Amino acid sequence: MHMLLVILAGLVLLGVFALFGKLWGGDAAGIALAVRYFVPVWLLVALTNMWVGVTKAGYGVSEELPILLVVFAVPAAIAGFAAWLLLKS
């Protein structure tokens, strides 16, 4: 359940980045640029989530690593696809 909530939070954050890209850029290229900026920010958030799981929740790195990959990959893949679609149009 926690993993799903973190992924949903990533998608909300992606929407916030896209909104700011629209507000500041005003066109599809501005949104695509903001979506690309989302990916490294999301990586830091996902790594922080892993760090909390290892240090506070008591999980091992080997247990948290697959969760990190899924939590990072789903929103990052959607962001990449969205940037590709925006730049293609």
N, C-alpha and C positions, 0 to 999 in steps of 0.2 A: 504494500500500500504506500509506504514511504517513497519507494522508487517511482511509482506513478505520479505522486504529488510533486516530486522534484522535476520530473519530465514536464508536467503541466506548468510548473513555475517557469521552466525554460521556454516553453512556448509563449507564455505571457510576456516574458522578458523580450523574446524575439518580436512580439507585437509592439512592445514599447519602442524598441530600436527602430522598427519599420515606421512607426508613427513619427518619431523624431526625424527620421530621414525624409519623410514626406513634408514635415513642417519646415525643415531647414533647407532641404534640397529642392523640393517642389516638383520633382519629376521622378521617373522610374530609375534613372541613374543614381539619384540621391538616395532613394530607398534601398537600392541594391548595395550601395556603399555602406549604408548604416547596417544592413543585414550582414555584410561581410565583417564589419567591426564587432558584431555580436559574437562571432565564433570564438575569438580569443578570450573575451570576457566570460563566455559560458564555460570555456575550459577551466578558467580560474575558479568559477563557482563550483563546477563539478569536482575539481581537485580538493577544494575546501570541504565539500560534502564527504569525500573519501577520507580526508584527514580527520574529520569529526567522527566518522564511523570507526576509524582505527584507534584514535586516542581516547575518545569519550565512551563509545559504545562497546569497546573491547573486541571488535572484530579484527581478524588478521588481514594483512595486505592482500594475501592470496584470495581471501573471501570478498574483499571489497573491490578488487581490480575488475572482475567482470561487471559488477554493478556500475563502476565508473565508466566503463566502455559503453554500456547501454544508455546510461543517463546522459553522457556527452553526445553519443552518436545520433540519437533520435532527433533532438532539436537542431544539431549541427547539420544533419543531412537535409532536414526540412529547410533550413536557412540557405544551404547551398543550392537546393532546387529552386527556391524562391528567387535567389539572386540570378540564377541562370535564366529563369523565366522572365524576370524583369529586364535583363540585358538583351534578351532575345527579341523582345517586342519593340 
